[in-house]
Structure formats: structure tokens, C-alpha cells
């Protein structure tokens, strides 16, 4: 599929996915199990970066070492990241590690929300390349030994999270999963902030 038609196709999927998941997202926001699961620990928490300026992917010729060349968080996204951080602080949830994709919209989300992050290449976006299956296997292998009371936060991209869980999610949405022996992380709870 050519780049332009791939982007049009992805844009259509994003529109359809957002429209079809709206009732489910609204219901998930009130989930009482969300915080209880995190307090028990042993969770791999997946967060899609907060809201960005409009667009799909990044502009041609973008560079990871230059945030100005990438699609960036919007002011609404920065506020969303602050809400996520405030909620996790209010609920006194333990996050032993916060790992982020190298993309600036992910690192900025992690810094605003949690005040820390370590860039972890296996969760870098593979939107326009063929490294997805290998990266997904690496993440699954790495998290397999995670156990309570520890929790691991991964701030990454929709394409990565969909590969790990089979689930489409909105920008700023958080999924709680637990590692297992399978080729997917099962989604136990989800919340949009």
C-alpha cells in the first residue's frame, strides 16, 4: 500500500474506531476496578500519548532528536497529561518504572504526568516500518516476569498498543493489562482522562 493511501486508510480506521468505541469509553471511565487493579500490582499499564495537534503519523523528514519536526502535544493534551498525573497521585498508585517511546509526544506526556521516564526503544512507533512483530515480541518477553506489587507504565503509540492487546484506544487513554504466556496482553480495565 502506498504511503498516501495508507494514511487515508489509517485516517478512516481512526475515525471509525473512535466513533464505534465512544460508548465503551464513556462506560469505562467510571470503572471502579481500574484503581483496585493498580493497587494490587503486577500490572503493565499502557498509555497512548496525550492529545496532539491534528494529523496522523509525523511530517515527512521528521527527526527523533528534534521535537519541532514531529507531531506534538496540543495544549489540551498537556492538560490531559496533567489530569492523568493528578489522578495517579490522588489514588496513590505505585508505578515502579515509567518507560516511554522516544517520540517527543510520548516523552512529554510521561514527564508531565509522572515527572519521569526512561526511553525504551521496543515501544517506539512502527507506524511506517515492518519492525512491529519483533518489537511486540520483545515487549511481551520483557514484561512476562512482572509480578505484584510492581506496576510498569509504558507511554507509547496506538499502533504499538493495538499490537500488544488487539485493542484500539484514544489519545490519553490508559489500559491496565497483566502479563501472561500468550501473544497478547489481556485488557483488564481502561480509562480516558
Z-matrix of the N, CA and C atoms (Angstrom, degrees):
N
C 1 1.452
C 2 1.528 1 107.90
N 3 1.308 2 119.53 1 132.50
C 4 1.449 3 123.10 2 -179.14
C 5 1.519 4 110.08 3 -72.24
N 6 1.356 5 116.40 4 157.79
C 7 1.467 6 121.77 5 -174.78
C 8 1.523 7 112.50 6 -56.20
N 9 1.346 8 117.83 7 -46.37
C 10 1.464 9 120.02 8 -178.06
C 11 1.517 10 111.30 9 -63.94
N 12 1.333 11 117.56 10 -46.14
C 13 1.460 12 118.84 11 -179.02
C 14 1.518 13 110.84 12 -70.25
N 15 1.343 14 118.48 13 -30.99
C 16 1.466 15 121.27 14 175.78
C 17 1.523 16 109.91 15 -63.07
N 18 1.313 17 116.45 16 -43.71
C 19 1.468 18 119.69 17 179.33
C 20 1.524 19 111.58 18 -65.54
N 21 1.343 20 117.24 19 -40.30
C 22 1.464 21 119.48 20 177.14
C 23 1.517 22 110.11 21 -63.26
N 24 1.328 23 116.98 22 -43.76
C 25 1.461 24 121.85 23 179.27
C 26 1.529 25 110.25 24 -61.77
N 27 1.349 26 116.66 25 -45.49
C 28 1.457 27 120.63 26 179.59
C 29 1.524 28 110.68 27 -63.89
N 30 1.328 29 116.66 28 -40.74
C 31 1.463 30 119.82 29 177.50
C 32 1.513 31 111.97 30 -60.57
N 33 1.328 32 116.82 31 -41.10
C 34 1.456 33 120.60 32 177.20
C 35 1.521 34 110.41 33 -63.81
N 36 1.338 35 117.64 34 -43.60
C 37 1.468 36 121.00 35 178.43
C 38 1.524 37 111.43 36 -61.96
N 39 1.339 38 116.42 37 -41.26
C 40 1.458 39 119.58 38 179.43
C 41 1.519 40 110.92 39 -62.92
N 42 1.323 41 116.19 40 -42.66
C 43 1.455 42 120.20 41 178.96
C 44 1.513 43 111.04 42 -64.00
N 45 1.321 44 117.13 43 -47.47
C 46 1.459 45 121.01 44 179.58
C 47 1.520 46 111.28 45 -64.90
N 48 1.332 47 117.00 46 -42.22
C 49 1.461 48 120.74 47 -179.69
C 50 1.513 49 111.93 48 -63.10
N 51 1.325 50 116.83 49 -43.56
C 52 1.456 51 119.97 50 179.86
C 53 1.517 52 110.97 51 -65.05
N 54 1.331 53 116.87 52 -41.28
C 55 1.457 54 120.12 53 -179.51
C 56 1.520 55 111.39 54 -67.13
N 57 1.338 56 117.30 55 -42.59
C 58 1.454 57 119.36 56 -175.95
C 59 1.515 58 112.74 57 -75.74
N 60 1.347 59 118.88 58 -22.92
C 61 1.450 60 119.77 59 -177.37
C 62 1.524 61 113.08 60 -96.65
N 63 1.338 62 118.79 61 -2.89
C 64 1.459 63 120.79 62 -176.43
C 65 1.522 64 113.46 63 -55.14
N 66 1.361 65 121.10 64 -48.36
C 67 1.458 66 118.78 65 179.25
C 68 1.531 67 111.95 66 -62.58
N 69 1.312 68 117.83 67 -39.00
C 70 1.452 69 121.06 68 -179.10
C 71 1.529 70 110.07 69 -65.77
N 72 1.325 71 117.79 70 -40.55
C 73 1.451 72 120.91 71 -179.96
C 74 1.517 73 110.63 72 -64.94
N 75 1.317 74 117.50 73 -41.71
C 76 1.455 75 120.43 74 179.49
C 77 1.521 76 110.37 75 -62.25
N 78 1.318 77 117.15 76 -41.95
C 79 1.459 78 120.70 77 179.53
C 80 1.519 79 110.79 78 -67.24
N 81 1.319 80 117.62 79 -37.78
C 82 1.455 81 121.28 80 -176.40
C 83 1.514 82 112.04 81 -68.25
N 84 1.327 83 117.79 82 -25.58
C 85 1.447 84 120.11 83 -177.66
C 86 1.520 85 111.93 84 -60.78
N 87 1.301 86 118.43 85 -31.15
C 88 1.454 87 121.58 86 -178.00
C 89 1.517 88 113.34 87 -91.32
N 90 1.320 89 119.04 88 8.93
C 91 1.461 90 122.75 89 -174.92
C 92 1.524 91 111.12 90 -62.73
N 93 1.333 92 116.16 91 117.29
C 94 1.454 93 121.58 92 177.49
C 95 1.517 94 112.30 93 -72.86
N 96 1.323 95 118.48 94 -23.14
C 97 1.461 96 121.87 95 -178.70
C 98 1.514 97 112.27 96 -72.48
N 99 1.309 98 118.44 97 -21.83
C 100 1.463 99 122.65 98 -174.96
C 101 1.530 100 111.13 99 -52.62
N 102 1.324 101 116.86 100 -57.56
C 103 1.458 102 120.77 101 -176.29
C 104 1.525 103 111.29 102 -71.76
N 105 1.325 104 117.82 103 -36.45
C 106 1.470 105 120.83 104 178.85
C 107 1.529 106 111.10 105 -61.41
N 108 1.316 107 116.83 106 -41.67
C 109 1.465 108 120.57 107 177.89
C 110 1.525 109 110.85 108 -61.20
N 111 1.312 110 116.63 109 -43.99
C 112 1.461 111 120.61 110 -179.59
C 113 1.528 112 111.47 111 -65.75
N 114 1.326 113 116.95 112 -36.92
C 115 1.466 114 119.74 113 179.24
C 116 1.527 115 111.40 114 -67.08
N 117 1.332 116 117.41 115 -32.69
C 118 1.471 117 120.62 116 176.94
C 119 1.524 118 111.00 117 -69.32
N 120 1.326 119 117.39 118 -31.19
C 121 1.458 120 122.06 119 177.02
C 122 1.518 121 113.02 120 85.63
N 123 1.321 122 113.91 121 -176.03
C 124 1.457 123 120.80 122 -176.56
C 125 1.512 124 113.03 123 75.71
N 126 1.345 125 117.05 124 22.11
C 127 1.471 126 121.62 125 -174.33
C 128 1.526 127 111.81 126 -105.53
N 129 1.316 128 114.47 127 140.64
C 130 1.455 129 121.83 128 165.94
C 131 1.522 130 104.30 129 -98.90
N 132 1.321 131 116.04 130 113.47
C 133 1.456 132 122.26 131 -176.28
C 134 1.527 133 107.17 132 -99.64
N 135 1.315 134 115.95 133 122.05
C 136 1.464 135 121.33 134 -178.27
C 137 1.523 136 108.59 135 -108.62
N 138 1.311 137 116.02 136 124.22
C 139 1.466 138 120.81 137 177.78
C 140 1.515 139 109.11 138 -122.08
N 141 1.323 140 115.44 139 126.91
C 142 1.461 141 118.84 140 169.96
C 143 1.521 142 106.71 141 -79.12
N 144 1.318 143 117.04 142 137.35
C 145 1.467 144 121.20 143 179.57
C 146 1.521 145 110.29 144 -45.10
N 147 1.327 146 115.77 145 154.66
C 148 1.461 147 121.94 146 -179.54
C 149 1.529 148 110.96 147 -66.52
N 150 1.330 149 115.66 148 174.17
C 151 1.465 150 122.61 149 -176.85
C 152 1.524 151 112.02 150 -54.95
N 153 1.321 152 114.83 151 138.77
C 154 1.464 153 121.22 152 -179.19
C 155 1.517 154 110.80 153 -114.05
N 156 1.320 155 113.78 154 175.08
C 157 1.453 156 120.01 155 168.02
C 158 1.529 157 106.56 156 -62.11
N 159 1.330 158 119.30 157 155.67
C 160 1.466 159 120.58 158 -178.02
C 161 1.523 160 112.95 159 -57.69
N 162 1.318 161 115.25 160 146.13
C 163 1.453 162 121.05 161 176.41
C 164 1.509 163 111.61 162 143.28
N 165 1.319 164 114.18 163 171.53
C 166 1.461 165 121.82 164 176.68
C 167 1.514 166 106.91 165 -128.38
N 168 1.316 167 116.22 166 132.89
C 169 1.457 168 119.05 167 -178.44
C 170 1.519 169 110.57 168 67.48
N 171 1.304 170 115.79 169 -146.75
C 172 1.464 171 121.83 170 -178.94
C 173 1.521 172 109.51 171 -129.64
N 174 1.342 173 117.29 172 159.20
C 175 1.462 174 119.84 173 178.02
C 176 1.533 175 110.93 174 -61.73
N 177 1.327 176 117.06 175 153.41
C 178 1.472 177 119.49 176 176.44
C 179 1.528 178 110.25 177 -56.92
N 180 1.321 179 116.02 178 139.74
C 181 1.457 180 120.87 179 177.58
C 182 1.521 181 114.79 180 78.31
N 183 1.329 182 118.32 181 12.14
C 184 1.464 183 119.58 182 179.92
C 185 1.534 184 109.70 183 -61.63
N 186 1.340 185 114.93 184 157.60
C 187 1.468 186 120.67 185 178.56
C 188 1.516 187 108.99 186 -130.24
N 189 1.330 188 116.15 187 137.42
C 190 1.463 189 120.24 188 179.43
C 191 1.524 190 112.48 189 -65.81
N 192 1.319 191 117.50 190 -27.16
C 193 1.459 192 120.17 191 -178.48
C 194 1.531 193 112.82 192 -88.71
N 195 1.340 194 117.08 193 5.10
C 196 1.473 195 120.80 194 178.52
C 197 1.520 196 109.26 195 -135.03
N 198 1.324 197 115.30 196 98.77
C 199 1.466 198 120.36 197 -178.17
C 200 1.527 199 112.42 198 -57.22
N 201 1.325 200 117.37 199 -32.68
C 202 1.464 201 120.80 200 -177.24
C 203 1.532 202 112.27 201 -64.08
N 204 1.336 203 118.26 202 -16.25
C 205 1.468 204 121.20 203 -179.71
C 206 1.527 205 112.40 204 -93.19
N 207 1.337 206 117.59 205 -3.78
C 208 1.463 207 122.65 206 -175.14
C 209 1.527 208 111.16 207 -107.68
N 210 1.334 209 115.33 208 162.54
C 211 1.472 210 120.10 209 168.56
C 212 1.522 211 106.64 210 -68.54
N 213 1.325 212 116.16 211 130.53
C 214 1.459 213 121.11 212 -171.30
C 215 1.525 214 112.18 213 -116.89
N 216 1.333 215 114.55 214 167.07
C 217 1.459 216 119.73 215 175.17
C 218 1.523 217 109.45 216 -62.81
N 219 1.318 218 114.73 217 144.56
C 220 1.461 219 120.27 218 171.48
C 221 1.533 220 107.83 219 -86.67
N 222 1.311 221 116.98 220 170.90
C 223 1.470 222 119.24 221 176.27
C 224 1.528 223 109.83 222 -63.01
N 225 1.330 224 116.73 223 -36.06
C 226 1.468 225 120.46 224 175.72
C 227 1.529 226 109.92 225 -62.27
N 228 1.331 227 117.66 226 -38.33
C 229 1.456 228 121.80 227 177.23
C 230 1.519 229 112.37 228 -65.18
N 231 1.323 230 116.59 229 -39.68
C 232 1.466 231 119.59 230 177.63
C 233 1.525 232 110.43 231 -63.55
N 234 1.320 233 116.26 232 -40.87
C 235 1.470 234 119.97 233 176.67
C 236 1.526 235 110.40 234 -64.90
N 237 1.319 236 116.92 235 -40.12
C 238 1.465 237 121.09 236 177.25
C 239 1.532 238 110.31 237 -60.17
N 240 1.327 239 118.02 238 -44.67
C 241 1.465 240 121.75 239 178.25
C 242 1.522 241 110.75 240 -61.40
N 243 1.331 242 117.67 241 -38.51
C 244 1.467 243 120.70 242 176.88
C 245 1.529 244 110.73 243 -63.29
N 246 1.349 245 117.42 244 -39.71
C 247 1.471 246 120.94 245 177.95
C 248 1.529 247 111.35 246 -63.16
N 249 1.337 248 115.89 247 -41.27
C 250 1.469 249 120.05 248 178.16
C 251 1.524 250 109.34 249 -60.04
N 252 1.323 251 116.70 250 -51.07
C 253 1.461 252 120.72 251 -179.73
C 254 1.517 253 112.76 252 -59.88
N 255 1.335 254 116.47 253 -42.03
C 256 1.470 255 120.07 254 179.12
C 257 1.522 256 110.99 255 -64.02
N 258 1.325 257 117.53 256 -39.97
C 259 1.468 258 120.51 257 179.80
C 260 1.520 259 111.00 258 -66.28
N 261 1.324 260 118.33 259 -44.06
C 262 1.466 261 121.08 260 178.64
C 263 1.528 262 110.54 261 -64.06
N 264 1.341 263 117.80 262 -38.40
C 265 1.466 264 120.91 263 177.98
C 266 1.529 265 110.33 264 -67.74
N 267 1.331 266 116.87 265 -45.40
C 268 1.466 267 121.58 266 -179.89
C 269 1.526 268 111.11 267 -59.01
N 270 1.322 269 116.14 268 -40.79
C 271 1.467 270 121.19 269 -177.88
C 272 1.529 271 112.80 270 -84.40
N 273 1.328 272 117.03 271 -1.23
C 274 1.465 273 123.46 272 178.36
C 275 1.529 274 111.93 273 51.74
N 276 1.333 275 115.31 274 47.52
C 277 1.465 276 121.11 275 -179.85
C 278 1.526 277 109.46 276 -84.18
N 279 1.303 278 115.20 277 134.28
C 280 1.462 279 122.05 278 179.21
C 281 1.528 280 109.35 279 -81.10
N 282 1.323 281 116.79 280 124.28
C 283 1.463 282 123.36 281 170.99
C 284 1.519 283 106.80 282 -122.90
N 285 1.324 284 115.97 283 107.06
C 286 1.453 285 120.04 284 -176.38
C 287 1.517 286 112.70 285 -72.96
N 288 1.319 287 116.05 286 -33.94
C 289 1.465 288 121.44 287 177.06
C 290 1.520 289 108.77 288 -141.12
N 291 1.330 290 115.19 289 146.11
C 292 1.461 291 122.22 290 170.90
C 293 1.524 292 105.93 291 -122.36
N 294 1.327 293 116.26 292 111.30
C 295 1.468 294 121.71 293 177.80
C 296 1.519 295 108.47 294 -108.68
N 297 1.319 296 114.97 295 147.72
C 298 1.458 297 120.46 296 -175.84
C 299 1.519 298 110.70 297 -136.12
N 300 1.327 299 114.51 298 150.95
C 301 1.458 300 121.09 299 165.05
C 302 1.522 301 107.50 300 -62.39
N 303 1.320 302 116.74 301 156.91
C 304 1.468 303 121.13 302 178.69
C 305 1.523 304 112.99 303 -73.72
N 306 1.338 305 119.07 304 -14.14
C 307 1.463 306 121.33 305 -179.74
C 308 1.524 307 109.23 306 -63.06
N 309 1.314 308 116.68 307 138.80
C 310 1.465 309 121.95 308 -175.09
C 311 1.527 310 112.94 309 -60.34
N 312 1.328 311 118.92 310 -33.40
C 313 1.465 312 119.60 311 179.10
C 314 1.523 313 111.46 312 -66.06
N 315 1.334 314 117.21 313 -26.43
C 316 1.467 315 121.65 314 176.55
C 317 1.521 316 111.23 315 -81.85
N 318 1.335 317 117.02 316 -47.17
C 319 1.462 318 119.16 317 -179.18
C 320 1.526 319 110.87 318 -63.77
N 321 1.337 320 116.64 319 -38.02
C 322 1.468 321 119.42 320 178.69
C 323 1.528 322 110.36 321 -67.74
N 324 1.323 323 117.95 322 -40.95
C 325 1.468 324 120.88 323 176.57
C 326 1.526 325 109.89 324 -57.98
N 327 1.336 326 116.89 325 -48.47
C 328 1.467 327 121.25 326 -178.30
C 329 1.530 328 111.36 327 -62.46
N 330 1.320 329 117.11 328 -43.21
C 331 1.465 330 120.42 329 -178.87
C 332 1.524 331 111.60 330 -65.97
N 333 1.331 332 116.66 331 -43.98
C 334 1.466 333 119.30 332 -179.78
C 335 1.520 334 110.35 333 -66.28
N 336 1.322 335 117.35 334 -45.31
C 337 1.458 336 121.13 335 -175.29
C 338 1.524 337 113.12 336 -74.38
N 339 1.321 338 117.03 337 -43.80
C 340 1.466 339 120.09 338 -169.13
C 341 1.525 340 114.12 339 -120.53
N 342 1.340 341 117.17 340 -6.57
C 343 1.454 342 120.63 341 176.92
C 344 1.511 343 114.69 342 72.61
N 345 1.337 344 116.99 343 11.53
C 346 1.460 345 120.19 344 -178.81
C 347 1.519 346 109.37 345 -166.62
N 348 1.314 347 114.54 346 160.57
C 349 1.463 348 120.71 347 172.76
C 350 1.528 349 108.84 348 -173.14
N 351 1.294 350 115.11 349 157.64
C 352 1.462 351 122.17 350 169.43
C 353 1.521 352 105.82 351 -125.95
N 354 1.328 353 116.99 352 128.17
C 355 1.462 354 120.22 353 178.61
C 356 1.524 355 108.29 354 -68.66
N 357 1.334 356 116.31 355 131.92
C 358 1.464 357 122.64 356 -179.31
C 359 1.534 358 107.77 357 -127.95
N 360 1.320 359 119.20 358 104.16
C 361 1.460 360 122.96 359 -174.74
C 362 1.541 361 116.09 360 -52.73
N 363 1.337 362 121.23 361 -32.21
C 364 1.463 363 118.21 362 179.74
C 365 1.538 364 114.68 363 -60.53
N 366 1.349 365 117.02 364 -18.47
C 367 1.473 366 117.91 365 178.41
C 368 1.524 367 112.06 366 -105.05
N 369 1.335 368 117.24 367 14.43
C 370 1.470 369 120.05 368 170.67
C 371 1.521 370 109.06 369 -65.89
N 372 1.311 371 116.34 370 149.76
C 373 1.460 372 121.41 371 -179.40
C 374 1.526 373 111.52 372 -60.48
N 375 1.325 374 114.93 373 140.52
C 376 1.466 375 120.01 374 172.09
C 377 1.524 376 109.77 375 -121.57
N 378 1.329 377 115.59 376 33.58
C 379 1.468 378 123.23 377 -177.48
C 380 1.524 379 112.98 378 -53.29
N 381 1.311 380 117.78 379 -43.09
C 382 1.469 381 120.61 380 -176.38
C 383 1.519 382 113.48 381 -116.88
N 384 1.323 383 117.83 382 28.20
C 385 1.459 384 118.82 383 176.38
C 386 1.529 385 110.36 384 -143.65
N 387 1.301 386 115.91 385 176.83
C 388 1.470 387 121.35 386 -172.26
C 389 1.522 388 112.80 387 -101.86
N 390 1.334 389 118.44 388 17.35
C 391 1.464 390 120.49 389 -176.51
C 392 1.520 391 113.15 390 -86.05
N 393 1.318 392 117.96 391 -1.01
C 394 1.459 393 121.66 392 -175.29
C 395 1.514 394 115.81 393 -52.04
N 396 1.330 395 119.14 394 -54.19
C 397 1.467 396 119.20 395 -178.08
C 398 1.530 397 113.41 396 -58.98
N 399 1.315 398 117.87 397 -41.25
C 400 1.466 399 120.60 398 -179.83
C 401 1.528 400 111.05 399 -67.20
N 402 1.326 401 117.06 400 -42.28
C 403 1.470 402 120.44 401 178.90
C 404 1.523 403 110.70 402 -65.56
N 405 1.324 404 116.41 403 -41.83
C 406 1.464 405 120.22 404 179.75
C 407 1.530 406 110.39 405 -61.50
N 408 1.328 407 117.03 406 -44.48
C 409 1.474 408 120.35 407 177.42
C 410 1.531 409 111.09 408 -60.91
N 411 1.333 410 116.72 409 -40.70
C 412 1.463 411 120.62 410 179.83
C 413 1.527 412 111.33 411 -62.54
N 414 1.326 413 116.94 412 -43.36
C 415 1.467 414 120.29 413 178.28
C 416 1.529 415 109.98 414 -63.05
N 417 1.328 416 116.94 415 -49.33
C 418 1.467 417 120.63 416 -178.80
C 419 1.528 418 111.11 417 -57.85
N 420 1.319 419 116.93 418 -43.93
C 421 1.471 420 121.34 419 179.17
C 422 1.525 421 110.66 420 -63.31
N 423 1.325 422 117.09 421 -42.31
C 424 1.457 423 122.20 422 -176.28
C 425 1.526 424 112.62 423 -66.45
N 426 1.334 425 117.46 424 -38.23
C 427 1.468 426 120.11 425 -175.24
C 428 1.527 427 112.78 426 -87.87
N 429 1.311 428 117.87 427 -9.06
C 430 1.468 429 121.80 428 -174.04
C 431 1.523 430 113.40 429 -53.56
N 432 1.323 431 119.08 430 -34.64
C 433 1.463 432 121.74 431 -177.10
C 434 1.521 433 115.11 432 -88.05
N 435 1.324 434 118.14 433 0.93
C 436 1.468 435 120.49 434 -178.43
C 437 1.527 436 110.15 435 -64.08
N 438 1.322 437 116.25 436 132.77
C 439 1.465 438 120.55 437 -179.18
C 440 1.525 439 109.87 438 -139.52
N 441 1.330 440 116.80 439 158.03
C 442 1.460 441 122.68 440 176.68
C 443 1.526 442 108.65 441 -60.12
N 444 1.306 443 117.14 442 145.72
C 445 1.458 444 127.70 443 10.93
C 446 1.526 445 114.01 444 -91.54
N 447 1.336 446 118.29 445 5.78
C 448 1.461 447 121.19 446 -175.29
C 449 1.524 448 112.40 447 -70.94
N 450 1.344 449 114.73 448 147.85
C 451 1.462 450 123.36 449 170.56
C 452 1.522 451 108.12 450 -130.22
N 453 1.316 452 116.47 451 142.19
C 454 1.458 453 123.40 452 179.28
C 455 1.521 454 108.84 453 -119.38
N 456 1.339 455 117.32 454 124.80
C 457 1.467 456 123.00 455 177.22
C 458 1.523 457 108.84 456 -100.29
N 459 1.336 458 116.58 457 127.25
C 460 1.458 459 122.68 458 175.12
C 461 1.521 460 108.39 459 -117.81
N 462 1.333 461 117.58 460 117.28
C 463 1.467 462 122.85 461 178.03
C 464 1.522 463 106.52 462 -101.71
N 465 1.338 464 116.35 463 114.33
C 466 1.456 465 119.73 464 -170.60
C 467 1.527 466 110.61 465 -148.67
N 468 1.318 467 116.90 466 -150.20
C 469 1.455 468 124.13 467 -171.03
C 470 1.530 469 111.42 468 -116.97
N 471 1.311 470 115.70 469 159.97
C 472 1.463 471 121.21 470 -179.39
C 473 1.521 472 111.77 471 -57.19
N 474 1.327 473 117.88 472 -44.08
C 475 1.456 474 121.05 473 -176.91
C 476 1.530 475 111.05 474 -61.38
N 477 1.321 476 117.28 475 -39.10
C 478 1.461 477 121.59 476 178.86
C 479 1.526 478 111.01 477 -68.32
N 480 1.322 479 115.93 478 -46.06
C 481 1.459 480 120.15 479 -177.33
C 482 1.521 481 110.76 480 -67.14
N 483 1.325 482 117.08 481 -38.87
C 484 1.468 483 119.97 482 177.04
C 485 1.527 484 110.71 483 -62.54
N 486 1.336 485 117.15 484 -39.17
C 487 1.470 486 120.09 485 178.60
C 488 1.527 487 111.08 486 -66.77
N 489 1.319 488 117.12 487 -35.32
C 490 1.461 489 120.98 488 -178.72
C 491 1.526 490 113.22 489 -77.27
N 492 1.345 491 116.95 490 -29.79
C 493 1.471 492 119.95 491 -171.57
C 494 1.524 493 114.70 492 -123.21
N 495 1.343 494 117.50 493 -19.11
C 496 1.458 495 120.21 494 -172.58
C 497 1.514 496 112.16 495 77.50
N 498 1.329 497 117.46 496 14.48
C 499 1.468 498 123.15 497 -174.09
C 500 1.522 499 110.68 498 -117.12
N 501 1.329 500 116.38 499 136.22
C 502 1.467 501 121.67 500 172.42
C 503 1.517 502 107.40 501 -89.95
N 504 1.329 503 117.85 502 139.35
C 505 1.452 504 119.56 503 178.73
C 506 1.518 505 111.16 504 -139.71
N 507 1.319 506 114.36 505 160.30
C 508 1.458 507 122.50 506 -178.71
C 509 1.525 508 110.23 507 -82.18
N 510 1.323 509 116.66 508 160.94
C 511 1.457 510 120.79 509 174.11
C 512 1.528 511 108.22 510 -61.43
N 513 1.315 512 115.72 511 134.04
C 514 1.460 513 121.27 512 -179.93
C 515 1.519 514 114.07 513 83.15
N 516 1.322 515 117.45 514 -1.55
C 517 1.460 516 119.95 515 179.52
C 518 1.529 517 109.35 516 -80.12
N 519 1.327 518 115.43 517 148.17
C 520 1.460 519 122.31 518 -178.77
C 521 1.525 520 108.73 519 -121.76
N 522 1.335 521 115.76 520 131.43
C 523 1.459 522 122.50 521 176.52
C 524 1.516 523 109.15 522 -113.08
N 525 1.327 524 116.67 523 139.71
C 526 1.457 525 121.68 524 173.06
C 527 1.514 526 107.25 525 -104.31
N 528 1.338 527 115.45 526 127.30
C 529 1.457 528 121.67 527 178.88
C 530 1.530 529 107.85 528 -131.54
N 531 1.316 530 115.01 529 167.61
C 532 1.477 531 121.08 530 171.92
C 533 1.516 532 107.50 531 -130.73
N 534 1.323 533 117.52 532 137.63
C 535 1.460 534 119.37 533 179.68
C 536 1.523 535 111.24 534 -67.72
N 537 1.303 536 114.09 535 150.91
C 538 1.450 537 121.04 536 177.36
C 539 1.511 538 109.54 537 -149.01
N 540 1.309 539 115.95 538 -165.24
C 541 1.459 540 120.78 539 -176.95
C 542 1.525 541 112.51 540 -89.84
N 543 1.324 542 118.48 541 -10.35
C 544 1.459 543 121.90 542 -175.08
C 545 1.515 544 113.83 543 -79.25
N 546 1.335 545 114.89 544 -174.12
C 547 1.464 546 120.47 545 -179.56
C 548 1.526 547 112.21 546 -97.28
N 549 1.318 548 117.08 547 13.54
C 550 1.471 549 122.71 548 175.32
C 551 1.520 550 109.23 549 -141.78
N 552 1.313 551 116.43 550 152.99
C 553 1.462 552 122.00 551 171.67
C 554 1.528 553 107.27 552 -91.34
N 555 1.329 554 119.05 553 120.92
C 556 1.461 555 120.02 554 -179.78
C 557 1.527 556 110.88 555 -71.79
N 558 1.338 557 116.36 556 134.96
C 559 1.462 558 121.41 557 178.99
C 560 1.524 559 108.09 558 -83.78
N 561 1.329 560 115.80 559 121.41
C 562 1.459 561 122.09 560 -179.16
C 563 1.524 562 112.25 561 -97.39
N 564 1.335 563 116.74 562 -31.67
C 565 1.465 564 121.77 563 179.50
C 566 1.523 565 107.51 564 -161.32
N 567 1.320 566 115.19 565 159.44
C 568 1.466 567 120.55 566 179.07
C 569 1.515 568 109.08 567 -147.66
N 570 1.338 569 115.02 568 153.83
C 571 1.459 570 119.57 569 -177.64
C 572 1.529 571 109.35 570 -154.86
N 573 1.323 572 115.67 571 138.22
C 574 1.466 573 122.47 572 173.49
C 575 1.521 574 107.52 573 -106.54
N 576 1.311 575 117.32 574 135.99
C 577 1.465 576 121.39 575 -177.84
C 578 1.503 577 111.42 576 -107.24
